[in-house]
Amino acid sequence: QSGETVSELLNREGIHGLDLPALAAALRFDPRKIQPGLIFSVRRDAATDSATHVEFRPNPDERLRFIRTASGDWRGESTPVEWSTDTVRVAAEIRTNLYEALNRRIGDATLDAGERIRLTYQLASANEYSLDFSRDLQPGDRVASVVERQISEDGEVRFSRVLASRLSVNHHTYEAYDYPGASGDNA
């Protein structure tokens, strides 16, 4: 809840004896940086209804668990969230602007609204030296792009990067490609 601390949340759920500062230090996370709305999953013993596991994801790439041991103490563990990578081709015709075109053509199952915004900015950034996206795009212009996205083991989808794009603007074609540079970074 907004304004609630992790300790207050645990207390509200009847979880006692958990040394949050010690577990936070051991797992290298700062409970003060937990944002409202983060989901904590609490598993309970069927016979006693006491909490046996608390699990949450402080960031997209990590899952933290607090586990009650047989002696009643709590231990913590961190496990990485596995993400697989795939590629998606996206093509759209401009009616008003780039975001509107992508938003109209890409469903939430492919990329959610926030990830479509990130894609729009990346496409604009990849072509910023060739086009002014606020003035050059006109209705009827086309964009096609191959993008990399990541899918978590839980089914979450996030945009990773633009691999290639082609824009047809006023009968001119503009292409951009992402490739490993000499330093190993993407250029």
Protein Blocks (a to p, Z undefined) as FASTA:
>chain_A
ZZiafklmmmmnopghiafklmmmmnopafklpcghiacdddddfklopafbdcddfbfk
bccdddddfkopacdddddddddddddddddddfkbmmlmmmmmpcfklpcfklmmmmmm
mmmmmmmmmpcfklmpcghiacdddddddddfkopacdfbdfbdcddeehiacddddddd
fkopaZZ
